[in-house]
Amino acid sequence: MQTKLLPRFEMESAPSPTAAVILLHGLGADGHDFAGLVPELDLKGCAGIRFVFPHAPSIPVSVNAGYAMPAWYDITGTDLVSDQDTNGIQNSELAVLALIAHEMERGISSERIVLAGFSQGAAMALHAALRLPHALAGIIALSGYLPLADRLHIERSQANAHTPVFMAHGQGDTVVPMQRGVETRDALQALGYPVEWHSYATEHNVIPEEIEDMAGFLRRVLPASA
């Protein structure tokens, strides 16, 4: 059975885009959370990009007293790695893969697609991209971490073994402590992934310097001439 596409909205940096960035929002937000990011990105020299902002379904979230909110999976504790919601993560993985497949059906090669996310969305971007059987242009993880990390060496796909990974984290982040990001960076590098790491004097948010660095990454992995 084909996975139903998540509700989403889109923005294009130029007519007839030949590349795509799928950006997954954080816990409790929705796809509109990063709509303002696109105009701030310096994409001179980039291909025309379709930015896809999906909305996660609302589910009860244990760490927030069981209140329902947009989430890619349940979180049971503030350390983020104890008693992880494997089923929820895998269900969202299928939803993300369906979005990638949809872009490919629209004529964009997987090698011209970047999977990105913030916070819980960054966790999903890392989880899904590293298991994807199609090579991507790049992976962006902002203020995130790798869930189910102990399974990656078994479940990972060689298709993205050399895909550039952009990781960025606030040094004062108390929602996803930077140590979680550092642990993910080190684990990925130990497996041979090319990780570009950035840390900033900020908390659980995205700042102009980070946007500038992210735009530089997009210009490198999605050049117009490719």
C-alpha positions as CSV (number, residue, x, y, z in Angstrom):
1,M,0.0,0.0,0.0
2,Q,1.3,3.4,-1.0
3,T,2.0,5.8,1.9
4,K,-0.3,8.8,1.9
5,L,1.6,12.0,1.4
6,L,1.8,14.3,4.4
7,P,0.0,17.7,4.2
8,R,2.6,20.3,3.3
9,F,3.2,23.6,1.6
10,E,5.9,24.6,-0.9
11,M,8.0,27.6,-1.9
12,E,10.2,27.9,-5.0
13,S,13.4,29.9,-5.3
14,A,13.1,30.1,-9.1
15,P,10.6,28.9,-11.7
16,S,10.9,25.3,-12.9
17,P,13.1,24.1,-10.0
18,T,15.6,21.3,-10.6
19,A,16.4,20.6,-7.0
20,A,14.4,20.2,-3.7
21,V,14.9,20.7,0.0
22,I,12.5,18.9,2.3
23,L,12.6,20.6,5.7
24,L,11.1,18.8,8.7
25,H,9.9,21.0,11.6
26,G,10.5,20.5,15.3
27,L,8.2,19.2,18.0
28,G,5.0,21.2,18.5
29,A,5.5,23.3,15.4
30,D,4.4,22.8,11.8
31,G,5.7,23.3,8.3
32,H,5.1,27.0,8.4
33,D,7.7,27.4,11.2
34,F,10.5,27.8,8.7
35,A,8.7,29.5,5.9
36,G,10.6,32.7,6.7
37,L,14.0,31.0,6.3
38,V,13.9,30.8,2.5
39,P,14.0,34.5,1.8
40,E,17.0,34.8,4.2
41,L,19.1,32.2,2.3
42,D,21.7,33.5,-0.2
43,L,21.2,31.0,-3.0
44,K,23.1,32.8,-5.7
45,G,24.7,30.2,-7.9
46,C,22.2,27.5,-6.7
47,A,19.9,25.6,-8.9
48,G,16.2,26.6,-8.7
49,I,15.0,24.9,-5.5
50,R,11.6,23.7,-4.4
51,F,11.3,23.9,-0.6
52,V,8.9,21.4,0.8
53,F,7.6,21.9,4.3
54,P,5.5,19.0,5.5
55,H,3.3,19.0,8.6
56,A,3.7,16.1,11.1
57,P,0.5,14.6,12.5
58,S,-0.6,15.5,16.0
59,I,0.0,12.7,18.5
60,P,0.1,12.5,22.4
61,V,3.6,13.3,23.6
62,S,4.6,11.7,26.8
63,V,7.2,14.2,27.9
64,N,4.5,16.9,27.6
65,A,2.0,15.2,29.9
66,G,0.5,13.3,27.0
67,Y,-0.9,16.4,25.3
68,A,-1.4,16.0,21.6
69,M,0.7,18.1,19.3
70,P,2.5,17.9,16.0
71,A,5.3,15.4,16.4
72,W,7.3,12.9,14.3
73,Y,7.3,10.4,17.2
74,D,6.7,10.2,20.9
75,I,9.3,11.3,23.4
76,T,9.2,9.7,26.8
77,G,12.1,11.5,28.6
78,T,14.2,14.6,28.5
79,D,17.4,12.7,27.8
80,L,15.8,11.8,24.4
81,V,17.5,8.4,24.1
82,S,15.8,6.3,26.8
83,D,12.9,4.1,25.7
84,Q,12.7,5.5,22.2
85,D,9.5,5.3,20.1
86,T,10.8,2.9,17.5
87,N,7.4,2.4,15.8
88,G,6.7,6.1,15.6
89,I,10.2,6.8,14.2
90,Q,9.8,4.1,11.6
91,N,6.3,5.3,10.6
92,S,7.6,8.8,10.1
93,E,10.5,7.4,8.1
94,L,8.0,5.9,5.7
95,A,6.2,9.3,5.4
96,V,9.5,11.1,4.7
97,L,10.5,8.5,2.1
98,A,7.1,9.1,0.4
99,L,7.9,12.8,0.2
100,I,11.3,12.0,-1.4
101,A,9.7,9.6,-3.9
102,H,7.1,12.3,-4.8
103,E,9.8,14.7,-5.7
104,M,11.5,12.1,-7.8
105,E,8.2,11.4,-9.6
106,R,8.0,15.1,-10.3
107,G,11.3,14.8,-12.2
108,I,13.9,15.8,-9.5
109,S,16.7,13.2,-9.1
110,S,17.4,12.0,-5.6
111,E,20.9,13.4,-6.0
112,R,19.4,16.9,-6.3
113,I,17.4,16.5,-3.0
114,V,18.5,17.7,0.4
115,L,16.7,16.3,3.5
116,A,16.8,18.8,6.3
117,G,15.3,19.3,9.7
118,F,15.3,21.2,13.0
119,S,15.3,19.5,16.4
120,Q,13.0,16.5,16.2
121,G,12.8,17.1,12.5
122,A,16.6,17.0,12.3
123,A,16.5,13.6,14.1
124,M,14.1,12.3,11.5
125,A,16.2,13.7,8.7
126,L,19.3,11.9,9.9
127,H,17.4,8.7,10.6
128,A,15.6,8.5,7.2
129,A,18.4,9.8,5.0
130,L,21.1,7.4,6.3
131,R,18.8,4.4,5.5
132,L,17.6,5.7,2.2
133,P,18.5,3.4,-0.8
134,H,18.9,6.4,-3.1
135,A,21.8,8.9,-2.9
136,L,20.9,12.4,-1.8
137,A,22.7,15.7,-2.4
138,G,23.0,16.4,1.3
139,I,21.6,16.2,4.8
140,I,21.0,19.1,7.1
141,A,20.5,18.6,10.9
142,L,19.9,21.8,12.9
143,S,19.9,21.3,16.7
144,G,19.2,17.6,16.4
145,Y,20.6,14.2,17.2
146,L,20.4,10.6,15.7
147,P,17.6,8.5,17.2
148,L,18.1,4.7,17.3
149,A,21.8,5.3,16.9
150,D,22.7,1.8,18.1
151,R,21.0,0.3,15.0
152,L,22.5,2.5,12.3
153,H,25.6,0.3,11.6
154,I,23.1,-2.5,10.7
155,E,20.4,-0.6,9.0
156,R,22.3,2.1,7.1
157,S,22.4,2.2,3.3
158,Q,25.6,2.5,1.4
159,A,23.8,4.9,-1.0
160,N,24.4,7.8,1.4
161,A,27.7,6.7,2.9
162,H,29.5,9.6,1.4
163,T,26.7,12.2,1.3
164,P,27.7,15.5,2.9
165,V,26.1,16.1,6.3
166,F,25.7,19.6,7.7
167,M,25.2,19.7,11.5
168,A,24.6,22.8,13.5
169,H,23.9,23.3,17.2
170,G,23.5,26.0,19.9
171,Q,26.1,25.8,22.7
172,G,23.5,26.7,25.2
173,D,20.7,24.4,24.0
174,T,18.7,22.9,26.9
175,V,16.1,21.2,24.7
176,V,18.5,19.1,22.7
177,P,21.7,19.5,24.6
178,M,24.7,20.0,22.4
179,Q,26.3,16.9,23.8
180,R,23.6,14.9,21.9
181,G,24.7,16.6,18.7
182,V,28.4,16.0,19.5
183,E,27.7,12.3,20.1
184,T,25.9,12.1,16.8
185,R,28.7,13.9,15.0
186,D,31.3,11.5,16.5
187,A,29.3,8.4,15.7
188,L,28.8,9.4,12.1
189,Q,32.4,10.3,11.6
190,A,33.4,7.0,13.1
191,L,31.4,5.3,10.4
192,G,33.0,7.4,7.7
193,Y,30.3,10.0,7.0
194,P,31.6,13.5,5.9
195,V,30.1,15.7,8.7
196,E,30.5,19.5,8.6
197,W,30.0,20.6,12.2
198,H,29.1,24.1,13.4
199,S,28.3,25.3,16.9
200,Y,27.0,28.8,17.8
201,A,26.7,30.9,20.9
202,T,22.9,30.5,21.1
203,E,20.2,28.2,22.5
204,H,17.6,26.0,20.8
205,N,17.0,28.3,17.8
206,V,18.5,29.3,14.4
207,I,20.5,32.5,14.1
208,P,21.7,34.5,11.1
209,E,25.2,33.1,11.2
210,E,23.8,29.6,11.0
211,I,21.5,30.6,8.1
212,E,24.6,31.9,6.3
213,D,26.5,28.7,6.8
214,M,23.5,26.6,5.7
215,A,23.2,28.7,2.5
216,G,26.8,28.1,1.8
217,F,26.2,24.3,2.2
218,L,23.3,24.4,-0.2
219,R,25.3,26.4,-2.8
220,R,28.0,23.6,-2.7
221,V,25.6,20.6,-2.9
222,L,23.0,22.1,-5.2
223,P,25.0,24.1,-7.8
224,A,23.1,25.5,-10.8
225,S,25.6,23.9,-13.2
226,A,25.1,20.3,-12.0
